[in-house]
Amino acid sequence: MWEKIKALLIKYKGFIFYGIFGVLTTVINIVTYAVCYRKLGIANVPSNIIAWILAVLFAFITNKLYVFDSKSMDAKTVISELIKFMAARLATGGLDLLIMFIGVDVMHGPEIILKAASNIIVIILNYVLSKLVVFKKK
């Protein structure tokens, strides 16, 4: 039985780590925002931008090393991966905004259900883009 569990953990290691580090990324985003906004008195939008940047950098490092096992530390490779990673995150963030704008502001749909659905779409797209574009195996 333990061998089967071990085999499943090895098989789905990347996906499991993606979930764990996704939760930690969210915590970093929220805590950074709260510290910037409440403790340091930085305005809302700059606080959110700072929190997003730190969260994306954390996500990049953990996704690179633990989720997708991209071990190359060559400066050209790392910079290329980082640019692609941030572009993908900006694109999915834009998609989230679009879904929420159309769903809530235009169509007056249920915001929490739409936000949950949008997050599911974004999480899946982030994983797929990271696997197939950002950290694709040569």
N, C-alpha and C positions, 0 to 999 in steps of 0.2 A: 504494500500500500504506500509506504513512504517513498519507494522508488517512483511510483506513478506521480505522486505529488511533486517530487523533485523534478521529474521530467517535464511536468506542466509548468512549473516555475521557471525552468530554464527556457522552455519553448516561448513563454509569454513574458520573459524578463523585461524586454523593452516596453511593452504595453503597461506592465505593472509599474515600472519606474516612471513612465509617462504620467500615470495617475498620481503617484506619490509626489513627484516634483511639480505637477500641476497644482496640487493643493498647497504646497509650500510657496509656489510662485504667487498664488492668490493671497496668501498670508503676507508675503513681502509687500505686495502691492497695497493692501489695505493698511498695514502698519506704517509703511513709508508715507502714504497719503496722510494718515492721522497725525503722525509726528510733524510733517511739514506744515499741515494746515492748522492743527490745534496747538502744538507746542512751539513751533517756530514762527507762526503767524504769517506764513506764505499764503498768498491768495489761492483760491480754489483751482483754477486752471493750471497755473504753474505747479502746484502741489500734485495734481493728477498727472501731469507730464513727467515730473521727476519720478513719481511712483511707477508709472508705466515703463520708463527707461530702465530703472533698477530691476523691475520684475522681468522684463524681456531679457536683460543681460543675464540674470540668474537662470532663466529658462534656457537661454542659449547654451550656457556653460554646462548645465546638467543634461540637457538634451544631447549635446555634442558628445560628452564623455560617457554618460551612463545609459541613455535611452537608445541612441543610434550608433554607439561605439565608433565615433569618428575620432581616431587617435592622432591624425596628422596635426602637428603643431607648427608646420611651415606657415610663416606669416601670410603669404599669398593665399593659401588655402583657408586659414582662419578668417581673414578679412572677407574673402569671397563668401564663405558660409555665413558670417555675421550679417553682411549686407542682404543676402538672400533671406535669411531668417527674419530680419527686421522688416523687409519688404513684404514678406508673407504675413507677418503679424499686423502690419499696417493695413494690408488688403483685407484680412479677415475682420479686423476692427472696423473698417469701413463698411463691410458687409453687415456686421452687427448693427451699426448705426442705421444703415439703409433699411434693414428688416424692421427695426424698432420704429423708425420714422414712418414708414409706409403702414406697418401694422397697427401702431398706436395712434399717431397723429393724423394720418389720412383715413384709415379704415375704422378707427376707434375700437380696435380689438382689445382683448384682455391682456394687459401689459405683462403680468407675471407669467402667464402661459407662453406668450410670445417671447419673453426674455429667456425662459427656460429652453424653448425650442431653438432660439437663435444661438444660445450657448452650446447646445448639443451640436448644431451645424458647425459652429466655429471650432469647437474642440476637435471634431472629426477632420475638418479641413486643415487645421494646424498640424495634426498628426500626419495626414497624407502629404501635405506640402513639405513638411520636414523630411519625411521618408523618401519621397520621390524627387524632390528638387534640391533641398538644402543639403542634406547629408547623404545623398545617393551614393551607393557603392560604385566605384569605378569599374 
